[in-house]
Each structure stands twice: as C-alpha cells, then as structure tokens.
Amino acid sequence: YAHYVVMGIFANEDNAKHAAEQVASKIKDAACTIIPFKNKHMVTVFGSDSRADCNTFAASYRDIYPDLWIYDKK
C-alpha cells in the first residue's frame, strides 16, 4: 500500500506485537501489521493506496485511539 494508518512505533518488537493484539481486540475491522521502520517497529491498523480511505478509517476510530496518524510510504 502507499498509505497506512499508524497507531504507534515501538523499539521493542514484543511491545509492537502486544499493541497490535490490543488494537485487534478493540477494532474488529483492523488489519494490523508490523512494519520495520528506522530500526523500530511500526504498528499499522489499516493500509490503502487511497490516502482518503486512510483518513476516513482513522477518523472513525479516533474516539478509541486519538493519536492515529497517516504514514505515506515513499
């Protein structure tokens, strides 16, 4: 995908896995993945080639996760 909705970046892979499990339990349509990012682990909850779709997804879950943000893959 060209764009991802990110819930967090973790130095420890186990912490990233735990965060992904927590998100999956709270957001049923989340497609959690862990992507390597600058020697860390980025937890994404949604991916799309459409930035608008990512914005829509993030906006619909900001009540649960207010710090969701969009990562644009280069």
C-alpha positions in Angstrom: 0.0 0.0 0.0 1.0 3.6 -0.5 -0.6 4.8 2.8 -1.0 3.3 6.3 -2.9 4.3 9.4 -0.4 4.0 12.3 -1.2 3.6 15.9 2.4 3.6 17.2 6.1 2.9 16.7 7.9 0.7 19.2 11.6 0.0 19.9 10.8 -3.5 21.2 9.1 -6.0 18.8 7.3 -7.7 21.6 5.7 -4.4 22.6 4.6 -3.9 19.0 3.0 -7.3 18.9 1.2 -6.7 22.2 -0.1 -3.3 20.8 -1.3 -5.0 17.6 -3.2 -7.6 19.6 -4.8 -4.8 21.7 -5.9 -2.9 18.6 -7.3 -6.1 17.0 -9.4 -6.7 20.1 -10.9 -3.2 20.0 -11.2 -2.5 16.3 -12.8 -5.5 14.6 -12.0 -4.5 11.0 -8.4 -3.6 11.8 -5.8 -5.3 9.6 -2.8 -5.0 11.9 0.6 -5.3 10.6 4.1 -4.6 12.0 6.4 -2.9 9.5 10.1 -2.3 10.1 10.7 1.5 10.4 14.1 3.1 11.1 15.3 0.2 13.4 11.9 0.2 15.1 8.5 -1.5 14.7 5.6 0.5 13.3 2.1 -0.9 14.1 -0.4 -0.2 11.3 -4.1 -0.8 11.6 -5.1 -0.2 8.0 -3.5 0.2 4.6 -4.7 1.5 1.3 -3.5 3.1 -1.9 -6.0 5.9 -1.2 -5.0 8.4 1.4 -8.7 9.5 1.6 -9.6 5.9 2.7 -6.9 6.0 5.4 -8.2 9.4 6.6 -11.7 8.0 6.8 -10.6 4.9 8.7 -8.6 6.9 11.1 -11.4 9.4 11.7 -13.8 6.7 12.5 -11.6 5.3 15.3 -10.1 8.4 16.8 -12.5 8.1 19.8 -10.7 4.9 20.7 -7.2 5.8 19.5 -6.9 9.6 19.3 -3.3 9.5 18.2 -3.8 7.6 14.9 -1.8 9.2 12.1 -1.2 8.5 8.4 2.1 7.3 7.1 2.8 7.9 3.4 5.2 5.2 2.1 7.7 6.8 -0.2 
